[in-house]
Amino acid sequence: MLSTLGFLIHGNEKPKRLKDLTCLYMINKNQPIRDENDKPLSINDLKTELKNRVEILNLSNFQVIIDKVIEKLEEMDDSICYFVLVSTFYLSDSIFEESLKEMSVNQGLMNHNFEYKLYSELLENSKNIPKLPWDISKVLNPTELAKLPPEQQIFENPIIPIDNWGLISAEYRKILKTEELLISARENQSIIFFHLENAQFFAKLLEMYRGKSSDLFQINDKKHFYLGNLCRVEEWNLTMTKTILAKHLFLANLLSDTRQNLEALFNPISENPIRKAIQNFLREEFQQFSENLFEIFSENSENMNRHRKCHEIYEFARGFYHVLKDFVKILKNLNDFSPIDLNEMSFVGSRFAALESARKIWKRFNLILIQFIVKKCAEMLTSPEAELFDLLVDEGDSKLIRDPSVWQRLNPLSMEQSRCIDRNLSNRIVDLIISYRFFVNDKKNEERNELELFSITPCFESTIDEIMTSFGPENPPELEKSLELLMRKLPTTEIVEKYSRKILAKSIRFFDFLKQFFTQPHIHGKSISNLDVAKYEKYGFEREFLQAISYDFRSTFDDCRFGIAPKEPLNVYTTESVAFVYSQVFTILNMLKNAMDAIIETRRCDTFQREPRLRYSIFHMNDVVFTIRKNIMGLVEAAYVDMKKKLDLELSNKSLNSNECLNICYRSHRIFMKEIAAILMLSLNRGSTARILKMMVTSVSESSTSCISDDAVSADRHYQEFLKNLSLFLDLCRQDRLRYSLYKSLEFSEESTDFGRKSAFSSYSDDISCRSY
């Protein structure tokens, strides 16, 4: 019925209204249009009256439309037809005429000259209910209709149950048809119901919406409300009251569920003092909000009539429900230390008072939260003793951080996640805090006095006040903007930036040192177990870097193991895997250097001059060792030059801060390490390259020693061992397609015992001294 009346009166542009149903009920009950004998006029009488009125107002052109509408309604429902005719009767002539002309033209029933359009159809809904082409909503006021003369009371005279004909009288039939007696007879027991006045009824209704039970509205074990007893409110009957209360009960139960969900978000109370303070703040605010919000309505609604007030309470409670539902939605998605974007709070259908109260809560919450975060960041950037773990999280391992910075690798801290802080900004703040602590705690840092002097200056309180007051009332403070202002105003940022630039320059020098120290084995001589710092300083190495190198005495000269342990923060570049790669580079190049030294010694002996076959073997081993050494040294040098070019290009960007530059250095060095590992084919053989080359070098050394000792047979036997090891090395190279082309020239045929003479690529295979052998 609500949808039918809504379309009939308002069309599709208006929502359903309970007051329209109330008006329909009151008009059909009171039958207010009566003749001089107080007899209600029938539908036909009202139709005749309307026809006469149309003629008097010179609206005869519209009679066809009016007749169509009345006939359609009479076919559908007499009560609706009577309701429309009575409402039209109470319309003033001016409103009736103006609305009839305007709405008939808008619905396409009349043209602009107010002439009827042939074959035009009434605007109907899916239930064939037409929309009125005139506006009766102006007179549909329950307050006014309540003042209409009611039908004659049946209790004025003594009730006569039996008339003169011996039948049940009309008055007694009406009594027997009363709703209370019918319900009692149906349930076969007497019924109990409340007959409440308006003030009592609305007081109980508001208590239910506040979550409190009463003798009318009871609460079950699921904390849901139900109607404890039937109820009548003034002249409403039991059925109408129950129908109206049904939707109020449904809405009150939705509110109860939402309150429980909201309360669950505050439990359990966090052990963290900051989170605990935030939880208590929100809990108190929401409790006060829930307790006092309906007072706003009750204070401003004393003069409303019952129908309007009941509807207004429902609309107000519905708005309150949407507000709380959005509270639950936002709190579920609320990360720790994340202010709320008030533009996201789209309280559909909420009352203005509820919406404004909610916004005030969140504004206070945002302001307190932003002040807390900005103050904590300022403390951590100005005081070494400030507590870190209010905003920062100790991850324990830098691998748990996504793309950790150089400083986070030294101290794995990350900022509390917040959708209101950009990830780059949060990383920048964390880097500044860690680097600030590093410089302050570095006792040997000669320039730390500047930071210590600033740390005892209590300037951040005034800085925070200045930041908060910089936002006007029309521009509320935002967390990210506040932190950006803090970064620009605190001198710590500039001081740490200056110190970090020095570390950046030292990092690049450190890379140069590592490359030169481990790729130039010829400067180390025959002993590496005892580093002579004064000796190495003559080659241009810095003392600080040399002191970071340690030698494992359990390793041999052909299998050198080094440790690299520079002071912080340079130690972030030299993990255990990095030290292993550098040790492998040094070991391989050192072995190849020793092999070439051994070959040079053989050229001075008489056996080398006498034996052409032995001379060829020495030349072939020299060719292989030289090629491998040349390729490794060339590839390492090319990789390092490429790293330096990329560093120079990226660090030339003036918009980068020092922390970003340090991260670029770290990533570039890691890429350089991976390229060296690929050059040594470490990923394919898990470090077997050095062992294979060691076997080759051993064969070269033994062959050279035999040659010097004038033992050609032993020298040739060691050469055969060398070829077998060379075959293993070439098998290893074939697994790496990118590197194999560099070593393809070392391939040889194993079909003949004269391996060197059958070599496909050897530059010594056609040596003149070998042809006569």
Secondary structure, 3 states (H helix, E strand, C coil): CHHHHHHHHHHHHCCCCHHHHHHHHHHHHHCCCECCCCCECCHHHHHHHHHHHHHHCCCHHHHHHHHHHHHHHHHHCHHHHHHHHHHHHHCCHHHHHHHHHHHHHHCCCECCCCCECCCCCCCECCCCCECCCCCCHHHCCHHHHCCCCCCCCCCCCCCCCECCCCCECHHHHHHHCCHHHHHHHHHCCCCCEEEECHHHHHHHHHHHHCCCCCCCEEECCCCCEEECCEEEECCCCHHHHHHHHHHHHHHHHHHHHHHHHHHHCCCCCCCCHHHHHHHHHHHHHHHHHHHHHHHHHHHCCCCCCHHHHHHHHHHHHHHHHHHHHHHHHHHHCCCCCCCCCHHHCCCCCCCHHHHHHHHHHHHHHHHHHHHHHHHHHHHHCCCCCCCCCCCEEECCCHHHCCCCCHHHHHCCEEECCCCCCCHHHHHHHHHHHHHHHHHHHCCCCCCHHHHHHHHCCCCHHHHHHHHHHCCCCCCCCCHHHHHHHHHHHCHHHHHHHHHHHHHHHHHHHHHHHHHHHHHCHHHCCCCCCCCCHHHHHCCCCCHHHHCCEEECCCCECCECCEEECCCCCHHHHCCHHHHHHHHHHHHHHHHHHHHHHHHHHHCCCHHHHHCHHHHHHHHHHHHHHHHHHHHHHHHHHHHHHHHHHHHHHHHCCCCCCHHHHHHHHHHHHHHHHHHHHHHCCHHHHCCHHHHHHHHHHHHHHHHHHHHHCCCHHHHHHHHHHHHHHHHHHHHHHHCCHHHHHHHHHHCCCCCCCCCCCCCCCCCCCCCHHHHCC
